[in-house]
Amino acid sequence: MAESILALTESRQSRGSSTHLREHRADAPVDLPTRSRVVVEGLTALFGATAAVKNVSMTLLDRRVTAIIGPSGCGKSTFLRCLNRMHETVGTASVRGKVLLDGHDIYGQKTNPAAVRRHVGMVFQRPTPFPTMSIRENVAAGLRVARHDDAVRGTVEEIVEKALRRASLWDEVKDRLDTSAVGMSGGQQQRLCIARALATEPDVLLLDEPTASLDPLSTQKVEELVWELRADIAVVIVTHNMQQAARVSDFTAFFLHGEMVEFSPTAEIFTNPLDPRTEAYITGRFG
């Protein structure tokens, strides 16, 4: 496992080339350097013989937010789970095609799934704090694997504080780190789960409907956090909320019946979609 983690880490550290892309949001930093972080090639995800995602190819850029939209059952969450090898945890599930993280095939025979999840963190639709653990222990839970990786440095206390600060939660919980996470509000619990994912210093953060169960104020805090995180890492967010996709993302992919219909800069896909099915969905004619 350590060998696989090292391979991924060395790949991340050795790929320093970058390009500059035109920003698609007025409030985004100008000329923010970026590069390809994840390249998906002909990805098909199956449950038994049934394909839930069909032959998807796309590139996810570093320091950008990519939103995935589409009606229920279109393959959004399944696609997301393929990006950190969570899909294969289902007994009948399998994957064809490639997912390259910094050029390293995460489905390669010598790649350990735990190493992949160290570099590609994930947060689910409903907050999932560990109920028997304190706030501090929840954040530090992922370090059991990551401590084998020299890319994660510092004491546990330093890492926990850094992760909570990045999740905009430190000031709210710094005086009760040893209390149960169950006593936190829903929005705080979700930001705690984000902090837990950030503690291992991932290259990519996957968010599967992260605000679906939250109130408007908590939703706003999570959206602001997503926009801030793009300064450091690649973020992929699945959402049914098209207004949310427009607010937080640089690029948007529209999925339908397991296929990726269109993938464009967010401003373009919402104002000038190329496919009539995309236009029908974003204007509310179905979905």
PLY file of the C-alpha trace (Angstrom):
ply
format ascii 1.0
element vertex 287
property float x
property float y
property float z
element edge 286
property int vertex1
property int vertex2
end_header
0.00 0.00 0.00
2.82 2.40 0.86
4.30 1.82 -2.61
1.02 2.81 -4.29
0.68 5.91 -2.12
4.26 6.88 -2.93
3.62 6.48 -6.65
0.65 8.80 -6.51
2.50 11.34 -4.37
5.55 11.39 -6.62
3.28 11.84 -9.63
1.65 14.85 -7.96
4.95 16.46 -7.00
6.67 15.91 -10.34
3.98 17.43 -12.57
4.48 21.13 -12.20
3.65 22.40 -15.71
0.65 24.70 -16.02
-1.42 26.60 -18.52
-3.66 29.63 -18.17
-7.34 29.49 -18.99
-9.74 32.38 -19.38
-11.89 32.79 -16.27
-15.61 32.28 -16.73
-16.77 34.07 -13.57
-16.47 37.79 -13.01
-15.44 37.38 -9.36
-12.75 34.76 -9.99
-9.04 35.58 -9.68
-7.44 36.64 -12.94
-4.98 34.29 -14.63
-5.17 31.63 -11.93
-2.70 28.94 -13.06
-4.18 25.50 -13.60
-3.55 22.17 -15.29
-5.23 18.85 -15.86
-5.68 16.98 -12.59
-7.99 14.09 -13.55
-8.43 12.71 -17.06
-11.33 10.32 -17.62
-11.10 8.16 -20.75
-14.04 6.09 -21.99
-15.39 5.39 -18.52
-18.26 2.92 -18.27
-19.62 1.94 -14.86
-21.74 -1.16 -14.54
-23.96 -2.88 -12.00
-23.85 -6.44 -13.21
-24.54 -6.18 -16.95
-26.34 -2.82 -16.70
-24.37 0.30 -17.53
-25.15 3.24 -15.23
-22.47 5.43 -16.84
-21.66 5.02 -20.50
-18.37 5.85 -22.21
-17.69 9.19 -20.49
-14.51 11.13 -21.29
-13.65 14.45 -19.67
-10.80 16.39 -18.08
-11.04 17.91 -14.62
-8.75 20.86 -14.04
-6.80 21.64 -10.94
-8.04 24.66 -8.95
-11.38 24.62 -10.68
-14.86 23.60 -9.58
-16.72 21.24 -11.91
-20.45 20.76 -11.39
-22.31 17.67 -12.60
-26.02 18.18 -13.19
-28.85 16.06 -14.54
-32.12 14.41 -13.48
-32.30 11.70 -10.83
-30.94 8.36 -11.97
-28.79 9.78 -14.76
-25.50 8.43 -13.38
-24.12 11.54 -11.65
-23.35 9.97 -8.29
-22.15 6.73 -9.85
-19.70 8.68 -12.00
-18.46 10.57 -8.94
-17.91 7.33 -7.02
-15.81 6.02 -9.89
-13.34 8.87 -9.42
-12.10 7.49 -6.09
-12.92 3.80 -6.54
-15.98 3.83 -4.30
-18.10 2.33 -7.08
-16.41 -1.04 -6.85
-17.40 -1.41 -3.18
-20.78 -2.63 -4.44
-20.60 -6.38 -5.01
-21.88 -6.44 -8.61
-20.15 -3.22 -9.71
-17.35 -2.94 -12.23
-15.60 -0.25 -14.27
-14.23 -0.10 -17.80
-12.02 2.63 -19.17
-9.44 4.76 -17.39
-9.31 7.42 -14.69
-5.92 9.11 -14.62
-4.88 11.13 -11.57
-1.85 13.17 -12.56
-1.22 10.55 -15.25
-1.48 7.63 -12.82
-4.22 5.10 -13.60
-6.19 4.73 -10.37
-7.57 1.41 -11.65
-4.11 0.05 -12.35
-3.39 -3.41 -10.94
-0.77 -2.12 -8.48
-2.84 0.80 -7.19
-4.42 0.38 -3.77
-7.91 1.92 -3.44
-7.01 3.33 -0.01
-4.17 5.26 -1.63
-6.57 6.66 -4.21
-9.01 7.84 -1.53
-6.19 9.59 0.29
-5.68 11.77 -2.80
-9.34 11.96 -3.85
-11.52 12.79 -0.85
-15.29 12.45 -0.85
-18.21 13.96 1.08
-21.69 12.47 0.81
-25.20 13.89 0.61
-26.03 13.45 4.28
-23.52 14.42 6.98
-21.76 11.29 8.21
-19.79 12.16 11.38
-18.72 9.14 13.39
-21.17 9.25 16.34
-18.86 7.65 18.90
-15.97 10.03 18.15
-15.27 13.57 19.26
-14.96 16.45 16.81
-11.17 16.14 17.00
-11.25 12.38 16.42
-13.61 12.76 13.46
-11.22 15.08 11.66
-8.21 12.89 12.43
-9.90 9.63 11.39
-8.45 9.57 7.88
-4.89 10.03 9.08
-4.50 6.33 9.91
-3.78 5.75 6.22
-2.32 9.13 5.33
0.38 9.06 8.01
2.29 6.69 5.73
2.54 9.53 3.19
5.23 12.16 3.64
2.98 14.65 1.84
0.91 14.90 5.05
3.12 16.62 7.60
2.66 17.97 11.10
1.26 16.77 14.38
-2.31 15.57 14.64
-3.25 18.76 16.48
-1.79 20.93 13.71
-3.52 18.92 11.00
-6.89 19.01 12.79
-6.73 22.77 13.27
-5.66 23.38 9.68
-8.47 21.19 8.32
-11.10 22.86 10.50
-9.87 26.30 9.44
-10.03 25.32 5.77
-13.58 24.11 6.37
-14.48 27.46 8.01
-15.35 25.64 11.22
-12.46 26.29 13.62
-13.89 29.37 15.34
-17.17 27.56 15.98
-15.70 24.42 17.57
-12.21 25.23 18.87
-13.43 25.26 22.50
-15.22 21.91 22.28
-12.99 19.66 20.20
-13.36 16.79 22.64
-17.16 16.80 22.63
-19.28 14.54 20.45
-19.87 15.57 16.86
-23.49 14.48 17.21
-24.30 17.69 19.07
-23.38 19.86 16.09
-25.95 21.34 13.72
-26.50 19.70 10.33
-24.51 22.37 8.54
-21.65 22.09 11.02
-21.65 18.31 10.67
-21.35 18.61 6.91
-18.46 21.05 7.20
-16.90 18.64 9.71
-17.10 15.90 7.08
-15.42 18.27 4.62
-12.71 18.97 7.21
-12.23 15.21 7.66
-11.73 14.85 3.92
-9.34 17.82 3.83
-7.20 16.51 6.70
-5.36 14.13 4.36
-4.58 17.04 2.00
-6.25 15.55 -1.08
-5.65 16.71 -4.63
-9.33 16.38 -5.51
-12.48 16.78 -3.41
-15.71 15.08 -4.50
-19.00 16.44 -3.13
-22.17 14.41 -3.72
-25.19 16.71 -3.18
-23.46 18.23 -0.11
-26.24 20.70 0.69
-29.31 18.58 -0.12
-30.25 18.16 3.55
-29.17 21.62 4.77
-31.06 24.83 5.49
-30.42 27.93 3.31
-27.88 29.52 5.70
-25.85 26.32 6.01
-26.07 25.87 2.24
-24.61 29.33 1.73
-21.69 28.55 4.05
-20.90 25.32 2.20
-21.11 27.09 -1.18
-18.74 29.80 0.02
-16.39 27.09 1.25
-16.47 25.31 -2.11
-15.56 28.51 -3.91
-12.67 29.16 -1.50
-11.28 25.62 -1.81
-10.76 26.03 -5.54
-7.70 28.16 -4.73
-5.92 24.95 -3.66
-7.51 21.85 -5.18
-9.84 20.51 -7.84
-13.46 20.21 -6.67
-16.23 18.17 -8.30
-19.78 18.72 -7.05
-22.90 16.77 -7.97
-26.03 18.88 -7.57
-29.68 18.94 -8.59
-29.70 22.67 -7.94
-28.84 24.44 -11.17
-28.63 27.80 -9.43
-26.03 26.29 -7.14
-24.06 24.96 -10.10
-24.13 28.41 -11.66
-22.96 30.05 -8.42
-20.05 27.80 -7.47
-18.63 26.16 -10.59
-16.26 27.01 -13.41
-17.34 24.11 -15.61
-20.56 22.10 -15.80
-21.29 18.64 -17.21
-24.85 17.61 -18.05
-25.62 13.89 -17.70
-28.68 12.09 -19.10
-29.42 8.34 -19.11
-25.84 7.57 -18.10
-24.30 9.61 -20.88
-22.51 12.93 -20.68
-24.50 15.09 -23.09
-22.48 18.28 -22.76
-19.45 19.60 -20.88
-18.66 23.32 -21.12
-17.66 26.37 -19.09
-20.57 27.06 -16.74
-21.38 30.48 -18.18
-21.70 28.98 -21.64
-23.73 25.91 -20.73
-26.34 28.06 -18.95
-26.54 30.83 -21.54
-25.75 29.09 -24.82
-26.02 25.29 -24.53
-25.02 23.39 -27.65
-27.36 20.42 -27.25
-31.15 20.86 -27.25
-31.46 18.31 -24.44
-29.27 20.50 -22.23
-31.40 23.53 -23.01
-34.57 21.59 -22.25
-33.23 20.53 -18.87
-31.88 23.86 -17.69
-35.07 25.65 -18.75
-37.16 23.20 -16.73
-38.93 21.38 -19.56
-38.02 18.05 -17.94
-36.16 16.72 -14.92
0 1
1 2
2 3
3 4
4 5
5 6
6 7
7 8
8 9
9 10
10 11
11 12
12 13
13 14
14 15
15 16
16 17
17 18
18 19
19 20
20 21
21 22
22 23
23 24
24 25
25 26
26 27
27 28
28 29
29 30
30 31
31 32
32 33
33 34
34 35
35 36
36 37
37 38
38 39
39 40
40 41
41 42
42 43
43 44
44 45
45 46
46 47
47 48
48 49
49 50
50 51
51 52
52 53
53 54
54 55
55 56
56 57
57 58
58 59
59 60
60 61
61 62
62 63
63 64
64 65
65 66
66 67
67 68
68 69
69 70
70 71
71 72
72 73
73 74
74 75
75 76
76 77
77 78
78 79
79 80
80 81
81 82
82 83
83 84
84 85
85 86
86 87
87 88
88 89
89 90
90 91
91 92
92 93
93 94
94 95
95 96
96 97
97 98
98 99
99 100
100 101
101 102
102 103
103 104
104 105
105 106
106 107
107 108
108 109
109 110
110 111
111 112
112 113
113 114
114 115
115 116
116 117
117 118
118 119
119 120
120 121
121 122
122 123
123 124
124 125
125 126
126 127
127 128
128 129
129 130
130 131
131 132
132 133
133 134
134 135
135 136
136 137
137 138
138 139
139 140
140 141
141 142
142 143
143 144
144 145
145 146
146 147
147 148
148 149
149 150
150 151
151 152
152 153
153 154
154 155
155 156
156 157
157 158
158 159
159 160
160 161
161 162
162 163
163 164
164 165
165 166
166 167
167 168
168 169
169 170
170 171
171 172
172 173
173 174
174 175
175 176
176 177
177 178
178 179
179 180
180 181
181 182
182 183
183 184
184 185
185 186
186 187
187 188
188 189
189 190
190 191
191 192
192 193
193 194
194 195
195 196
196 197
197 198
198 199
199 200
200 201
201 202
202 203
203 204
204 205
205 206
206 207
207 208
208 209
209 210
210 211
211 212
212 213
213 214
214 215
215 216
216 217
217 218
218 219
219 220
220 221
221 222
222 223
223 224
224 225
225 226
226 227
227 228
228 229
229 230
230 231
231 232
232 233
233 234
234 235
235 236
236 237
237 238
238 239
239 240
240 241
241 242
242 243
243 244
244 245
245 246
246 247
247 248
248 249
249 250
250 251
251 252
252 253
253 254
254 255
255 256
256 257
257 258
258 259
259 260
260 261
261 262
262 263
263 264
264 265
265 266
266 267
267 268
268 269
269 270
270 271
271 272
272 273
273 274
274 275
275 276
276 277
277 278
278 279
279 280
280 281
281 282
282 283
283 284
284 285
285 286
